[in-house]
Amino acid sequence: MGLTSNKVLALAVLAAAALFAATVWLWPRLARRSWRAVLGRAGLLLATQLALFAAVGLAANNYFLFYGSWADLLGREQELGVVVDHSAGGEHVKVVEKRPMDVPGGHHPQVGGQIQKVVISGPKSGIDSPAYVYLPPEYFQPAHARRTFPAAVVLTGYPGTAENLLKGLRYPRTAYEQAKAGRMQPMVLVMLRPTVAPPRDTECVDVPGGPRTETYFAEDLPTAVSRAYRVGGAARNWGFIGNSTGGYCALKIALHHPGRFAAGAGLSAYYKAAEDVTTGDLFRGDAKLRNRADLLWSLDNLPQGRTSFLVTTSRQGEGNLAGTRDFIAKVKAPARVSSITLDSGGHNFGTWNREIPPALVWLSGRLSAA
């Protein structure tokens, strides 16, 4: 059973409850002062505490998806490598696995769509990264066989996993439900984490000497996906959305590459590249690169294209309220900006799950299929 399995969580809860009941039941028998009784009491207390911590830890992991598997938890990488042809005309999207959507009738892609696990290769950046691609039901329906679809890059925060976007944040399920309800057009979602050069947090910048993360997201990824799927290749066909670090990346890439992305949505985003032990020296002393990675500086000092931005914050619980207000004030025509401001909401999955449905509807309205 997998780490995030509900059965594993249920077993942990049952084990904790059973050990608690056993402790209460056996405590009078272990009330003596003999060494065996003392060891028995200590053993029961230790076992109960461990079971309780395991249950709480599994519950927290199932909600926040810090770790996607036992191997991830234990630090063992078990993914088999995928050979990607980098020669001229080579394949830059390698499909590793296909899975149906967890919806009624979802085993038929014409009904529920499909999620594909892929590896996307970047010839310009030299980066290969795993990702998930959500294809809506319409992609497989004969009536839409010649239709091209808009697409959005979806990023987690750092150091999240791409599985977070499927399970904890439910992007494919939300896109499916919103499109089925007629609130948004069917879209292809390309879901991955911003850490394409693990374990380093590159803040989606082209680090001098590598890795060239910005080039990967802004050029390699949309080009590869447009060639592998029925997705348009123009800026009007592409959006970018993410939370936390992914939100910063979404706004940054859309701001600096209006010729590639028509819209960028940053959920709980910050507005200046982090520089800490996880990032290392991102700019190698280059003040121009550091300034460019500051979105508020960029809005003041660089031309603004015809890009639409969505930013989110809350009046209580988020630390980006002031920065979000500054970002909104600095966006000038021809760029446009919209916002979601919650009364309260912290930097967590609960907040983002309140923002993702309207954010996807907003993003859909800024993109076109043709």
C-alpha positions as CSV (number, residue, x, y, z in Angstrom):
1,M,0.0,0.0,0.0
2,G,1.3,3.4,-0.9
3,L,2.3,6.1,1.5
4,T,-0.7,8.3,0.6
5,S,-3.2,5.4,0.7
6,N,-6.3,5.9,2.8
7,K,-5.9,2.2,3.9
8,V,-2.5,3.0,5.4
9,L,-3.9,6.0,7.3
10,A,-6.8,3.9,8.5
11,L,-4.5,1.2,9.8
12,A,-2.3,3.7,11.6
13,V,-5.4,5.3,13.3
14,L,-6.7,1.8,14.3
15,A,-3.3,0.9,15.7
16,A,-3.1,4.1,17.7
17,A,-6.6,3.5,19.1
18,A,-5.9,-0.1,19.9
19,L,-2.7,0.7,21.7
20,F,-4.4,3.5,23.7
21,A,-7.2,1.0,24.7
22,A,-4.5,-1.6,25.6
23,T,-2.7,0.9,27.8
24,V,-5.8,1.9,29.7
25,W,-6.8,-1.8,30.1
26,L,-3.4,-3.1,31.2
27,W,-2.2,-0.2,33.3
28,P,-3.6,-1.6,36.6
29,R,-1.7,-4.8,36.0
30,L,1.5,-3.0,35.4
31,A,1.2,-0.8,38.5
32,R,3.8,-2.8,40.4
33,R,7.4,-1.7,41.0
34,S,9.0,-4.7,39.5
35,W,11.4,-4.1,36.6
36,R,9.1,-6.1,34.3
37,A,6.1,-3.8,35.2
38,V,8.2,-0.7,34.6
39,L,9.4,-2.0,31.2
40,G,5.8,-2.9,30.3
41,R,4.5,0.6,31.2
42,A,7.4,2.2,29.2
43,G,6.8,0.0,26.2
44,L,3.1,0.7,26.1
45,L,3.6,4.4,26.4
46,L,6.3,4.4,23.7
47,A,4.3,2.2,21.3
48,T,1.2,4.4,21.8
49,Q,3.1,7.6,21.2
50,L,4.8,6.2,18.1
51,A,1.4,5.0,16.7
52,L,-0.2,8.4,17.4
53,F,2.7,10.3,15.8
54,A,2.5,8.0,12.8
55,A,-1.2,8.5,12.4
56,V,-0.9,12.3,12.7
57,G,2.1,12.4,10.3
58,L,0.3,10.3,7.7
59,A,-2.9,12.5,8.0
60,A,-0.8,15.6,7.5
61,N,1.1,14.1,4.6
62,N,-2.1,13.0,2.9
63,Y,-3.4,16.6,3.1
64,F,-0.3,18.5,2.2
65,L,1.5,15.7,0.2
66,F,5.0,16.5,1.4
67,Y,6.0,13.0,0.2
68,G,4.4,11.1,-2.6
69,S,5.7,7.6,-1.9
70,W,7.6,5.5,0.6
71,A,10.7,5.9,-1.6
72,D,10.3,9.7,-1.5
73,L,10.0,9.6,2.3
74,L,13.1,7.5,2.7
75,G,15.1,9.5,0.1
76,R,15.5,6.6,-2.4
77,E,15.0,7.4,-6.1
78,Q,13.4,4.5,-7.8
79,E,12.3,6.1,-11.0
80,L,13.8,4.4,-14.1
81,G,15.5,6.7,-16.5
82,V,13.8,7.5,-19.8
83,V,16.0,7.8,-22.9
84,V,15.1,11.0,-24.8
85,D,16.4,11.5,-28.3
86,H,18.0,15.0,-28.6
87,S,19.0,14.7,-32.2
88,A,17.4,16.9,-34.9
89,G,13.7,16.0,-35.1
90,G,14.0,14.0,-31.9
91,E,11.1,13.3,-29.5
92,H,10.9,15.9,-26.8
93,V,7.9,14.6,-25.0
94,K,8.2,11.0,-23.9
95,V,5.0,9.4,-22.5
96,V,5.8,7.1,-19.6
97,E,2.3,6.2,-18.3
98,K,-1.4,6.9,-19.1
99,R,-4.1,6.8,-16.5
100,P,-7.9,7.6,-16.5
101,M,-9.5,10.3,-14.6
102,D,-11.2,9.4,-11.3
103,V,-14.7,10.4,-12.5
104,P,-17.8,8.4,-13.4
105,G,-17.0,6.7,-16.7
106,G,-13.5,8.0,-16.5
107,H,-12.0,4.8,-17.8
108,H,-13.1,6.1,-21.2
109,P,-11.0,9.1,-22.1
110,Q,-13.8,10.5,-24.2
111,V,-15.8,10.8,-21.0
112,G,-13.3,11.7,-18.3
113,G,-10.2,12.7,-20.2
114,Q,-6.7,11.3,-19.5
115,I,-3.6,12.0,-17.4
116,Q,-0.3,11.2,-19.0
117,K,3.0,11.0,-17.1
118,V,5.7,12.3,-19.4
119,V,9.2,13.5,-19.5
120,I,9.7,16.8,-21.3
121,S,13.1,17.4,-22.8
122,G,14.5,20.9,-23.4
123,P,17.0,21.1,-26.3
124,K,17.8,24.8,-25.5
125,S,18.1,24.5,-21.8
126,G,19.5,21.0,-21.6
127,I,16.9,20.1,-18.9
128,D,14.7,17.0,-18.9
129,S,11.9,17.1,-16.3
130,P,9.0,14.7,-15.4
131,A,5.5,16.2,-15.7
132,Y,1.9,15.2,-15.9
133,V,-0.3,16.3,-18.8
134,Y,-4.1,16.4,-18.4
135,L,-6.0,16.0,-21.6
136,P,-9.7,16.9,-21.4
137,P,-12.4,14.6,-22.7
138,E,-13.0,16.7,-25.8
139,Y,-9.4,15.9,-26.8
140,F,-10.5,12.3,-27.6
141,Q,-14.0,13.0,-29.0
142,P,-14.4,12.6,-32.7
143,A,-16.3,15.9,-33.0
144,H,-13.1,17.7,-31.8
145,A,-10.6,15.6,-33.7
146,R,-9.2,18.6,-35.6
147,R,-9.5,21.1,-32.8
148,T,-6.5,22.7,-31.1
149,F,-6.7,23.4,-27.4
150,P,-5.3,26.1,-25.1
151,A,-2.8,25.0,-22.5
152,A,-1.5,26.1,-19.2
153,V,1.7,25.3,-17.3
154,V,0.9,24.5,-13.7
155,L,3.6,24.7,-11.0
156,T,3.7,23.6,-7.4
157,G,5.6,25.5,-4.7
158,Y,9.1,24.5,-3.6
159,P,9.9,21.8,-2.7
160,G,6.6,20.2,-3.7
161,T,6.0,17.3,-5.9
162,A,3.9,17.2,-9.1
163,E,1.6,14.7,-7.4
164,N,0.5,17.6,-5.2
165,L,-1.2,19.1,-8.3
166,L,-3.2,16.0,-8.9
167,K,-4.2,15.0,-5.4
168,G,-3.9,17.8,-3.0
169,L,-4.8,20.7,-5.3
170,R,-6.9,18.7,-7.7
171,Y,-6.2,20.7,-10.9
172,P,-7.4,18.1,-13.4
173,R,-10.6,17.3,-11.5
174,T,-11.3,21.0,-11.1
175,A,-10.7,21.7,-14.8
176,Y,-12.9,18.8,-15.7
177,E,-15.7,20.0,-13.4
178,Q,-15.5,23.6,-14.4
179,A,-15.5,22.8,-18.2
180,K,-18.4,20.3,-17.7
181,A,-20.4,23.1,-16.0
182,G,-19.7,25.4,-18.9
183,R,-17.7,27.9,-16.8
184,M,-14.5,27.4,-18.7
185,Q,-13.3,26.0,-22.0
186,P,-11.5,22.6,-22.2
187,M,-7.8,23.1,-21.6
188,V,-4.7,21.0,-21.6
189,L,-2.7,21.3,-18.3
190,V,1.0,20.6,-18.1
191,M,1.7,20.0,-14.4
192,L,5.2,19.9,-12.8
193,R,7.3,21.3,-10.0
194,P,9.6,24.3,-10.4
195,T,12.5,22.2,-9.2
196,V,13.7,20.9,-12.6
197,A,17.3,20.7,-11.3
198,P,16.7,19.0,-8.0
199,P,17.3,19.6,-5.2
200,R,18.2,23.2,-6.0
201,D,15.5,25.9,-6.0
202,T,16.4,27.9,-9.1
203,E,13.5,30.3,-8.8
204,C,12.8,29.9,-12.5
205,V,15.8,32.0,-13.5
206,D,18.6,31.3,-16.0
207,V,21.5,30.8,-13.5
208,P,24.8,31.9,-15.1
209,G,26.6,28.7,-15.9
210,G,23.3,26.8,-15.6
211,P,20.8,25.5,-15.0
212,R,18.7,27.5,-17.5
213,T,15.3,27.1,-15.8
214,E,13.7,30.2,-17.3
215,T,14.6,29.0,-20.8
216,Y,13.1,25.6,-20.1
217,F,9.7,27.0,-19.0
218,A,9.5,29.9,-21.4
219,E,10.7,28.2,-24.6
220,D,11.4,24.5,-24.4
221,L,8.3,23.3,-22.6
222,P,5.6,25.1,-24.7
223,T,7.4,24.3,-27.9
224,A,7.7,20.6,-27.1
225,V,4.0,20.3,-25.9
226,S,2.7,22.2,-28.9
227,R,4.5,19.7,-31.2
228,A,3.4,16.6,-29.3
229,Y,-0.2,17.5,-28.7
230,R,-3.0,19.5,-30.4
231,V,-2.1,22.7,-28.6
232,G,-1.6,26.0,-30.3
233,G,1.8,27.6,-30.3
234,A,1.0,31.3,-30.1
235,A,1.0,33.3,-26.9
236,R,-2.8,33.5,-27.0
237,N,-2.9,29.7,-26.6
238,W,-0.8,29.6,-23.4
239,G,-1.2,30.5,-19.8
240,F,0.8,29.9,-16.6
241,I,-0.4,29.3,-13.1
242,G,1.2,28.3,-9.8
243,N,1.2,28.6,-6.0
244,S,3.9,30.1,-3.8
245,T,7.2,29.6,-5.6
246,G,5.2,28.4,-8.6
247,G,3.1,31.5,-8.4
248,Y,6.2,33.7,-8.5
249,C,7.4,31.7,-11.5
250,A,4.0,32.0,-13.3
251,L,4.0,35.8,-12.9
252,K,7.7,36.1,-13.8
253,I,7.6,34.0,-17.0
254,A,4.4,35.7,-18.2
255,L,5.8,39.1,-17.4
256,H,9.1,38.6,-19.2
257,H,7.8,36.5,-22.1
258,P,4.5,38.1,-23.4
259,G,5.3,36.6,-26.8
260,R,4.9,33.1,-25.3
261,F,2.2,33.5,-22.6
262,A,-0.9,35.6,-22.7
263,A,-1.7,35.2,-19.0
264,G,-0.1,34.4,-15.7
265,A,-1.8,33.6,-12.4
266,G,0.2,33.7,-9.1
267,L,-1.6,32.1,-6.1
268,S,0.0,33.4,-2.8
269,A,3.0,34.5,-4.9
270,Y,5.9,36.5,-3.8
271,Y,7.4,39.1,-6.1
272,K,11.2,38.8,-5.7
273,A,13.4,35.8,-6.2
274,A,14.4,34.1,-2.9
275,E,18.1,33.9,-2.2
276,D,18.9,31.4,0.6
277,V,20.6,28.0,1.2
278,T,18.1,26.3,-1.1
279,T,18.9,28.6,-4.1
280,G,22.6,29.1,-3.8
281,D,24.1,32.0,-5.7
282,L,21.5,32.6,-8.4
283,F,23.0,35.7,-10.0
284,R,26.8,35.4,-9.5
285,G,27.0,39.1,-8.6
286,D,25.1,40.3,-11.7
287,A,22.9,43.2,-10.5
288,K,20.9,43.3,-13.8
289,L,19.8,39.7,-13.4
290,R,18.9,40.2,-9.8
291,N,16.9,43.3,-10.6
292,R,15.1,41.5,-13.4
293,A,14.1,38.7,-11.0
294,D,12.3,41.4,-8.9
295,L,8.9,41.7,-10.5
296,L,8.1,45.1,-8.9
297,W,11.4,46.4,-10.3
298,S,10.6,44.9,-13.7
299,L,7.1,46.5,-13.8
300,D,8.7,49.9,-13.1
301,N,11.7,49.6,-15.5
302,L,10.9,47.2,-18.3
303,P,8.2,47.4,-21.1
304,Q,4.9,45.7,-20.3
305,G,3.4,43.5,-23.0
306,R,-0.2,42.6,-23.6
307,T,-0.2,40.1,-20.7
308,S,-3.0,39.5,-18.2
309,F,-2.1,38.8,-14.6
310,L,-4.1,37.4,-11.7
311,V,-2.7,37.7,-8.2
312,T,-4.2,36.3,-4.9
313,T,-3.8,37.2,-1.3
314,S,-5.8,37.4,1.9
315,R,-6.3,40.2,4.4
316,Q,-5.4,37.9,7.3
317,G,-3.0,34.9,7.1
318,E,-0.9,35.7,4.0
319,G,2.4,37.6,4.1
320,N,2.2,38.9,0.5
321,L,-0.7,41.4,1.0
322,A,1.5,44.6,0.7
323,G,3.5,43.1,-2.2
324,T,0.3,42.2,-4.0
325,R,-1.1,45.7,-3.7
326,D,2.2,47.1,-5.0
327,F,2.1,44.7,-8.0
328,I,-1.5,45.7,-8.9
329,A,-0.6,49.4,-8.7
330,K,2.4,49.0,-11.0
331,V,0.7,47.1,-13.8
332,K,0.1,49.5,-16.7
333,A,-1.6,49.2,-20.1
334,P,-1.4,47.3,-22.4
335,A,-1.0,44.8,-19.5
336,R,-4.0,44.0,-17.3
337,V,-4.3,42.8,-13.8
338,S,-7.0,41.1,-11.7
339,S,-7.0,39.9,-8.1
340,I,-8.6,37.6,-5.6
341,T,-8.4,38.9,-2.0
342,L,-9.8,36.5,0.7
343,D,-10.8,37.8,4.1
344,S,-8.6,35.2,5.7
345,G,-6.5,32.3,4.4
346,G,-3.0,31.0,5.1
347,H,-0.3,29.8,2.9
348,N,-1.7,26.3,2.5
349,F,-3.7,23.9,0.3
350,G,-7.0,24.9,1.9
351,T,-6.6,28.5,0.7
352,W,-5.4,27.5,-2.7
353,N,-8.3,25.1,-3.2
354,R,-10.6,28.1,-2.7
355,E,-8.7,30.1,-5.4
356,I,-8.0,27.4,-8.0
357,P,-11.6,27.1,-9.5
358,P,-12.1,30.9,-10.1
359,A,-8.4,31.2,-11.2
360,L,-8.8,28.5,-13.9
361,V,-12.0,30.1,-15.1
362,W,-10.2,33.4,-15.3
363,L,-7.2,31.8,-17.1
364,S,-9.5,30.1,-19.6
365,G,-11.2,33.4,-20.4
366,R,-7.8,34.9,-21.4
367,L,-6.8,32.2,-23.8
368,S,-8.1,31.0,-27.1
369,A,-8.0,27.7,-28.9
370,A,-7.2,29.0,-32.4
